[in-house]
Amino acid sequence: MSTVVLALLILLVIYIAIFAYIRSHPELEKKGLVTMGPIIMLRTPWGLRLMDRLAKHRRIWMVMGKVSMAVSFALMAIISIILIIDIIYLPQAMQSEGLGIEYALAIPGLNPMLPLVYGIIGLVVAMVIHELSHGIQSRANDVGVEHSGIQYCVVPLGAFVELSTEDIEKAPRRARMDIFAAGITTNFLAAVVLFTVMFAALMAGVSTQYGDSPAVYAVSEGSEAYDSGIPTSAIIVAIDGHEVTDYNSIEEILRGYTAPEVINATVTYVYHDEQRTANMILGAQIEAVTSLSPAYSIGLEKGMYIVGLSVNGGAETAIHLPSQFTSFMQSTSPGDVITVRYYDGSTYHVRSAVLSANGDIGFLGISTSLSGFTFTTPNLVMEEGINPLNGATNLSQGALSLLSYISAPFNGFSPIPEDVTWWYDCSFLPDDVFWVLIYVIYWTFWLNIVLGISNALPSLPFDGGHLFRGGVDWILERMGKKTQEERNRIADPLCSMVTYTMLGVMLLVIFAIIF
């Protein structure tokens, strides 16, 4: 039994005990503890006076209502587009290994993506400002707020404000829509402000002496790089005494070896500002072999090294780099006879195969890396961590880059991986203090943007569902459906259909990603 499943079972037992206790003690309602369906609610007066004070500035909140409409419907379109894109790629996602049920839980600490402390801070801030904005906009529109509080069902569900049912029913449509749009927009605006602060701090306060130096971003398990003990985030500074300043200099050094054999090299690297060395083999190591490919037929396997290639009986070309392998293969054609010299860890072998087709290019059926290393640079990592439009050259690429930036925590960016912060120096705060503040800001930003976008889903009971219902009602009124009863006959089934469709798509996507 996994740790997450065990934790969920424990939480379920605790929930059942609390739920049963509250149901058997109705006097607890006076203290605010009630149940609504399967949900446990703690009703409180927290923040009600603050809502009343802030709601007195009605002109500001009327303007905010108009802004909220535009922002909320834009975010509704974004979350709908995201789901459509997810459905398009759903068959591909279902073929890959799932992330695991723990990623479905928005619980800091249990969800591997959400750090415990930063996650709790960000989640609390996002939920508080979301519900507070609902309450303020309600009071600005003369809708009473009876309670605020928190709700719980096995796992925490978040905060809530409980509006006066009588007032909300009497309120005009525009006021109701302003109220529902307020939480979405406030989360979004908070995210924009937090991102701006984070961006300014990183741009103005951070420098690095390693800039374009080749940094180890990932190491393939079982590879030569893995066995060498060189850790991820290490900076390569020399090979066999030759200085390394960027990845191009690594290629220049290795191109200097002309014999078709592996290179036994001494690699000098820096890790947490301490210089170390490792003796290892450098070369074009096989990362993967396609089943039933020409490479598969001649016995090539993951972990072997390609050291020489020739085609149709021509001169042999020494191969020491993945780029050399790729360049050579681009010069081949389907049907060519390729001769491969490879090293299996103890012995050199020579085998020949007939290339299959990869378009107009010959296909051998392997992928290679430099001894199992994946490289990046500190400059590239910083650019990816702070620039949501990184690499985009047109509108469609920009949209995909924004979506990719939102999903960056799945790839370890927050805004940059914690294990690489030693690459950078802060000019105005101690490094440890600076990065704690940056991570607090980032996770608060990220949870605000995710909460805002997810609540814009045009499905009940999300805020977006109520906005969609109001929008449909407005359109029907403009189309000549003057009575509310007449509009309801059309709007109710339409909104129900959209709700169930969107929720079904969302659950299907989550299932595919998680399992």
C-alpha positions, 0 to 999 in steps of 0.5 A: 500500500502506497504512502498516499493511499494510507494517508487517504485512508487515515484521513477518511477514518478521521473524517467519518469520526468528525462527521458522525460526532457533529451529526450526533451533537446538533448543539454544535451548530451554535458554535458554527459546526454543521454538515451540508450533504457530505461536507463539514462546514465551520461557519464564522464571523471572520472578515465580515466587518472588513468586507463591510468597510471595504465595500463602502467604496462602491464606485471602485467596486462597480468599476471592478465588476466591469473589469471582472466580467472581461477577465472572467470570461477571458479566463473561461475561454482559456480553461475551455481551450486548455480542456480542448487541447487536452482532449486532442492529446488524450490518446497520447497521454493514456499511452504514457505512464500516469503521474500517480493519484497523489498528484490529484490531491491539492494537499501540500506535502502529500502532492509531490509537486506542492511543497508543504510550507510554501504550498500552505502559505500560497493556498491560504492566501489564494483562498482568503482573497478569493472569498474575501472579494466575493464578500466585498462585492456582495456587500457593495451590491447590498447582498448580505454575507451571513457567514464566512468559514472553511469547509472539509470533506476527507481533505480540506476543500477551502474557504467560503462565504455564505450569502443571504439567500433572500438577497441573492435571489432579489439581486439583479443579474448584473450584481450576481454576475459581479459577485461570482466574477470577483473571486476569479479576477482577484486571484488573477490580479493577485497573480499578476502583481506577485509575478511582477514582484518576482520578475523584478527581484530576479532580474534586478537582484540575481547574477551568476558567474556560471552564465553559459557554462554547461550545467548538468540538468539530468542524468540517465539512470544506469548510464556512464554519467550516472555511474560517474557520480557527477550530480545534477546541477554540476557545472562542467569546467574542464575535460582532460585539462582543457577549459570548458566555457560552454557546450560548444567547447565540449564539442570542440574538445571531443571532436579533437579525438579522431580514433573510432573508440571511446574516450577515457576522460577526466572531467572537472566540475564544480558542485556548490562552488567546490571543484571535483573530478571524475574519471569516466567514458565520454561518447555517444551513448545509446539512450533507447533502441526502437523495437524491431528497428535495424539497430535492434536487429544487430544487437544494439542496446541501451548503454552501448557506445556508437564509436564509428559509422560508415555507409555503403562500404565508404570511409569510417567516420569517428563518432564521439558526440550525439550531434555527430551521430545525428549529422551522419544519419542525415546524410543517409537514405533508406536502403543504405547499408550502414556499418556500426562500430560500437563498444559494449563496455568491454569489447568493440564490435562491428555490425552492418544493417540495412537502414529503414525510412524516416521520411527521406532519411535513413533510420537506424532506430536509436537515440543517443546522449553524451554519456547519459548527460542532459545539459542546460545553462544557468542563463537558460534555466533563469530565462525559462523560469521567469519568462512565460513567453520563452522561445515564442515567435508568434501568437500560437507559440505564445499561447502554448508557452503560457500554458507550458509556464503554468505547468512548469511545477510538474517539471520542477520549476518554481520558478527555478529548481531548488537544487540549482539556486547555488548557481546564483547570487543575490545582491541585496539579501542573503541568498537563503533569505532571498530564495525563501521569499522567492519561493513564497511569492512563486507558490502564492502566484501559482496557486492564485492563477490556478485557482482563478483559472479553474474557478472560471470553468463554465460548470456549476458549482464553479463560479464560471458556471454561474457566470455562464448561466448569467451570460446565457440568460442575458443573450436570451433576453436580447433575443426577445425572451422577455420572461424569466420562465421562458428563458429558464426553459432554454437556459437550464438544460443548456447549462446542465449539458455544458456543466456535465460535459465540461466536468466529464472532460475534466475528470477524463483528463485528470484520470488519464494524467494521474493513472 
